[in-house]
């Protein structure tokens, strides 16, 4: 949406003041006990680390939501081995290698209540192999889920006269505003200028646009993946392709500007993204980070000063993995050399 030209033409002087470089972490670790990076694989192991050919084997995965938002469409997939050769991999929540673990409630920081725990056990049978052959197999579990990291930053908007009084009789600076975020595998950092001044001139010309940078970083130890079929809660609501190119690490970002402000249209080719619709879908570079730069304009400045929040919701599907080891000892006896003439037992 283009800025309102009529509003820009009004003889309004406004100042946007915000703390520069203020970080809003999305990862857990510090703070209350139990906060972590979204869904964490607590355990992935077999009931026996070494078995013989034909033995029954159980492999369990246990996951827990240590983040602060609900996880949707959680799937645990057994890979790294040919599951069909290991008896099909029947489990409590699935009859195949992929187990649907459903939705997991988050850690409740206020009540210090642990996040939901879910397990799945795959029923396997060690594959046949000849006596004397000992093979180490490395099963891998991939756990994926739809998740969201929410962040908020307060910015202070004042008119020019109030700013002049603050600078003349006060400390010379405005106080830094607070920032908050939910715990998850992606961290969100919102940065605005330390001191931005806007003077709306006649016909809308003048420096009325303020840059807002949003940096999203993968801090969870896993990887962002495209939404799967049927994921309609978090990541599934956003496009995963643009200009015909499939995104490998797509993140949908919903940005709610402070009240009385709006985002200007950006082409994406002049270092400014188009945030005017309120949503942006972007690929994380090498799955590690992405940066969005929006331009904000003040449509309704206060007559004094106000703190107004900017809200950022990052939607994505995240995947973590873990591995274990199973040693298989062969037990099959040889009955000869396959009919080769002149050889036999």
C-alpha positions in Angstrom: 0.0 0.0 0.0 1.4 3.4 -1.0 1.6 6.1 1.8 -1.3 8.4 1.9 -0.2 11.4 -0.1 -2.8 13.7 1.5 -1.5 12.8 5.0 2.1 13.3 3.9 1.2 16.8 2.6 -0.1 17.9 5.9 2.3 20.3 7.8 3.1 17.7 10.4 6.5 17.3 12.1 7.2 14.0 13.8 10.1 12.2 15.2 10.6 8.4 15.5 12.9 7.5 18.4 13.9 3.9 19.1 16.8 2.1 20.7 19.4 1.2 18.1 20.5 -2.4 17.7 18.1 -3.8 20.3 18.0 -7.6 20.1 14.9 -9.7 20.6 16.1 -13.3 21.1 13.8 -16.1 20.0 15.9 -18.9 21.3 15.6 -20.3 24.8 18.3 -21.4 27.3 18.4 -18.4 29.6 15.7 -17.5 32.0 13.1 -19.8 33.5 13.8 -23.5 33.8 12.5 -25.5 30.8 12.7 -23.0 28.0 14.4 -24.3 24.9 14.5 -24.2 21.1 11.0 -25.4 20.2 10.6 -29.2 20.0 13.7 -31.0 21.4 14.5 -34.6 20.8 15.0 -35.8 24.4 15.9 -39.4 23.5 16.4 -41.6 20.4 17.6 -45.1 21.1 17.0 -48.9 20.6 16.1 -51.2 23.4 19.3 -53.2 22.7 22.4 -51.7 21.1 23.5 -55.0 19.6 21.3 -57.8 18.3 21.4 -60.9 16.1 19.8 -61.3 12.7 16.1 -61.9 13.0 15.8 -60.5 16.5 13.0 -58.1 17.4 14.2 -54.5 18.0 12.3 -51.5 19.3 13.5 -48.0 18.6 12.0 -45.1 20.6 12.0 -41.4 20.0 10.9 -39.0 22.8 10.3 -35.3 22.1 9.2 -32.4 24.2 8.0 -28.9 23.3 10.4 -26.6 25.3 9.3 -23.4 23.4 6.6 -21.0 24.3 4.1 -21.6 21.5 2.1 -24.6 20.5 3.6 -26.9 17.9 1.3 -28.2 15.1 1.6 -31.1 12.7 4.5 -32.8 14.4 5.9 -35.7 12.4 8.7 -38.1 13.4 10.2 -40.0 10.5 12.6 -43.0 10.9 15.3 -43.0 8.2 19.0 -43.9 7.7 18.0 -47.6 7.3 15.8 -49.4 4.9 12.7 -49.7 7.1 11.0 -52.2 4.8 14.0 -54.6 5.3 13.7 -54.1 9.0 10.1 -55.4 9.2 8.1 -52.3 8.2 8.6 -50.1 11.2 5.2 -50.3 12.8 4.7 -47.8 15.6 2.2 -46.6 18.1 1.1 -43.6 15.9 1.9 -45.0 12.5 2.2 -48.2 10.4 5.2 -46.9 8.5 8.4 -45.0 8.9 6.6 -41.7 9.5 4.7 -41.2 12.8 2.2 -38.4 13.3 2.7 -37.1 16.8 0.0 -34.4 16.4 0.1 -31.0 18.3 2.3 -30.4 21.3 1.4 -27.8 24.0 4.2 -25.4 24.9 6.1 -24.7 28.1 4.1 -22.4 30.4 6.5 -19.8 31.6 4.1 -18.2 34.0 3.1 -21.4 35.8 6.4 -23.2 35.2 4.5 -26.1 33.6 6.6 -28.4 31.3 5.8 -28.6 27.6 4.0 -31.7 26.2 6.0 -34.9 25.8 5.3 -37.4 23.0 6.9 -40.7 22.2 6.8 -43.2 19.4 8.2 -46.8 19.2 9.1 -48.5 15.9 8.8 -52.3 16.0 11.6 -53.6 13.9 13.3 -57.0 13.1 17.1 -57.1 12.5 17.8 -58.0 8.8 19.3 -61.3 7.8 23.0 -61.6 7.2 25.6 -64.3 7.1 27.3 -65.6 10.2 30.6 -63.8 10.7 29.2 -60.5 9.3 28.8 -57.8 11.9 27.2 -54.6 10.6 26.7 -51.3 12.5 23.5 -49.6 11.3 22.8 -45.9 12.0 19.1 -45.1 12.3 18.2 -41.4 12.0 15.0 -39.7 13.2 13.8 -36.5 11.6 11.3 -34.5 13.7 9.5 -31.7 11.9 6.7 -29.3 13.0 5.0 -26.0 12.3 6.1 -23.3 14.7 6.0 -19.5 15.3 8.3 -17.0 16.9 6.6 -13.8 18.0 8.5 -10.6 18.8 7.6 -7.1 19.9 9.5 -3.8 20.2 8.2 -0.5 21.6 9.1 2.6 19.7 8.6 6.1 21.0 7.0 8.7 18.7 7.1 12.4 19.7 6.4 15.7 18.0 9.2 18.2 17.3 8.3 20.6 20.1 8.3 17.9 22.8 11.6 16.5 21.4 13.2 20.0 21.7 12.1 20.2 25.4 13.5 16.8 26.1 16.9 17.6 24.6 17.1 21.1 26.2 16.1 20.4 29.8 16.4 16.6 30.0 19.3 14.2 29.7 19.6 14.7 26.0 18.2 11.2 25.1 15.0 9.3 25.3 14.9 6.2 27.4 15.4 2.8 25.7 12.1 0.9 25.3 11.6 -2.8 26.3 11.6 -5.7 23.9 10.1 -9.2 24.3 9.9 -12.4 22.3 8.8 -16.0 22.5 11.3 -18.9 22.8 11.8 -20.9 19.6 14.4 -22.3 17.2 14.5 -19.0 15.2 15.6 -15.7 16.8 14.2 -12.4 15.8 16.0 -9.1 16.0 14.3 -5.8 15.3 16.4 -2.7 14.6 15.3 0.9 14.1 17.3 4.1 13.9 18.6 5.6 17.1 17.3 9.0 16.0 15.1 9.6 13.0 13.4 12.9 12.2 10.7 13.5 9.6 9.3 16.7 8.2 6.3 16.3 6.0 6.5 19.0 3.4 4.0 20.3 0.8 2.9 17.8 -1.8 4.2 15.0 0.2 7.9 15.5 -0.5 10.4 15.2 2.3 12.1 12.6 4.4 9.0 10.8 5.8 10.2 7.2 5.7 12.0 5.4 8.5 13.8 2.1 8.0 13.0 -0.9 10.1 15.2 -3.9 9.8 14.1 -7.4 10.8 16.8 -10.1 11.1 15.8 -13.7 11.6 18.5 -16.2 12.6 18.5 -20.0 12.9 19.6 -20.7 16.4 17.9 -24.1 17.1 20.4 -26.5 15.7 18.1 -27.8 13.0 16.9 -26.5 9.7 13.8 -24.7 8.2 12.0 -26.8 5.7 9.1 -26.1 3.2 5.6 -26.7 4.7 4.3 -30.2 4.0 0.9 -31.2 2.7 -1.8 -30.3 5.1 0.2 -27.9 7.2 -2.3 -25.1 7.5 -1.6 -23.6 10.9 1.7 -21.8 10.9 4.1 -22.3 7.9 1.4 -23.7 5.7 -0.4 -20.4 5.2 2.5 -18.8 3.2 3.7 -19.2 -0.3 6.9 -21.2 -0.7 7.9 -20.0 -4.2 8.4 -16.7 -6.0 9.2 -15.9 -9.6 8.9 -19.6 -10.3 11.7 -20.5 -7.9 11.0 -22.9 -5.1 12.3 -21.7 -1.7 14.4 -24.2 0.2 14.1 -22.5 3.6 11.0 -20.4 3.5 9.8 -18.2 6.4 6.6 -16.3 6.4 6.8 -13.0 8.3 3.7 -11.1 9.5 4.5 -7.5 10.5 2.1 -5.3 12.3 3.2 -1.6 12.3 2.7 0.7 15.3 -0.7 2.4 15.5 -0.8 5.6 13.4 1.9 4.3 11.1 2.1 2.3 7.9 4.7 0.6 5.7 5.5 2.0 2.3 5.6 0.0 -0.9 9.0 -1.5 -1.7 10.2 -3.0 -4.9 12.7 -5.4 -3.4 15.3 -4.2 -5.8 16.5 -1.1 -3.9 17.3 -2.8 -0.6 13.7 -2.2 0.6 11.3 -5.1 0.8 7.6 -4.6 0.2 6.0 -4.8 3.6 2.9 -2.8 2.7 0.6 -5.9 2.7 1.8 -6.8 6.2 3.2 -10.2 5.1 6.5 -11.1 3.5 7.8 -14.6 2.6 11.5 -14.9 2.2 14.2 -17.6 2.0 16.8 -18.0 4.7 20.3 -17.7 3.1 21.8 -21.2 3.3 19.2 -21.9 6.0 21.0 -19.6 8.4 19.5 -16.1 8.3 17.4 -13.6 6.4 17.1 -9.9 6.6 14.0 -7.8 5.8 14.2 -4.0 5.5 10.9 -2.1 5.6 10.2 1.6 5.4 7.7 3.0 7.9 5.9 6.3 7.6 4.0 8.1 10.5 0.4 9.0 9.5 -0.9 10.1 12.9 1.8 11.5 15.2 0.9 12.2 18.8 0.7 15.8 20.2 3.0 14.8 23.0 4.8 11.4 23.0 3.6 7.8 22.9 5.2 4.4 23.0 3.7 2.2 20.3 4.6 -1.5 19.6 5.7 -3.0 16.3 4.8 -6.7 16.2 6.6 -9.5 14.2 5.4 -13.1 13.8 7.7 -15.5 12.0 5.9 -18.6 10.7 7.9 -21.7 9.6 8.2 -25.5 9.6 11.3 -26.7 11.4 13.1 -30.0 11.4 15.7 -31.5 13.8 17.3 -34.9 13.7 19.1 -37.4 15.9 20.9 -40.7 15.3 21.7 -43.9 17.2 23.5 -47.1 16.5 22.5 -50.8 16.3 25.1 -53.5 15.8 23.7 -56.6 14.0 25.5 -59.9 14.2 24.9 -62.4 11.4 23.6 -65.9 12.2 22.6 -67.4 8.8 24.6 -70.6 8.1 26.1 -71.3 4.7 24.8 -74.3 2.8 27.4 -74.3 0.1 28.8 -72.1 -2.6 25.6 -71.5 -4.6 26.0 -74.5 -6.9 29.5 -73.8 -8.1 30.9 -77.1 -9.5 33.6 -78.7 -7.4 32.8 -76.9 -4.1 30.6 -77.9 -1.2 30.6 -78.7 2.4 
